[in-house]
Amino acid sequence: MAKATKKRAPPQQRRPPFDCIALLLQGGGALGAYQAGVYEALAEANLHPDWTAGISIGAINSALIAGNPPEARVEKLREFWRQITTPLPLLSQASEATPRAVSSTSSARPAC
């Protein structure tokens, strides 16, 4: 009978001997979602940046990373990307709430 083997979590890597770790993120909407995944991989490897900077969507991701403690960053990035990629309600539902235009043959005149 084979013994059950227990899976071990990979050992935490030590931080590289650099003075500073900087994360620079560029713009481009779809690229921003990939940046969130890259940060998640860096966090799993215990490589938390000391500095973050970005432009466009990279600036938003950078702000989410810099503005949260390391243990909350991945979840905050996921929450942001989940929220902005959720489809909007159908336009037909919105058009039902929009007032109809008054016909030009109508006797109604706008108040001046």
Stockholm file with secondary structure:
# STOCKHOLM 1.0

chainA/1-112         MAKATKKRAPPQQRRPPFDCIALLLQGGGALGAYQAGVYEALAEANLHPDWTAGISIGAINSALIAGNPPEARVEKLREFWRQITTPLPLLSQASEATPRAVSSTSSARPAC
#=GR chainA/1-112 SS CCCCCCCCCCCCCCCCSCSCCEEEECCCHHHHHHHHHHHHHHHHTTCCCSEEEESTHHHHHHHHHHTSCHHHHHHHHHHHHHHHTSCCCCHHHHHHTSCCCCCTTSSCCCCC
#=GC SS_cons         CCCCCCCCCCCCCCCCSCSCCEEEECCCHHHHHHHHHHHHHHHHTTCCCSEEEESTHHHHHHHHHHTSCHHHHHHHHHHHHHHHTSCCCCHHHHHHTSCCCCCTTSSCCCCC
//
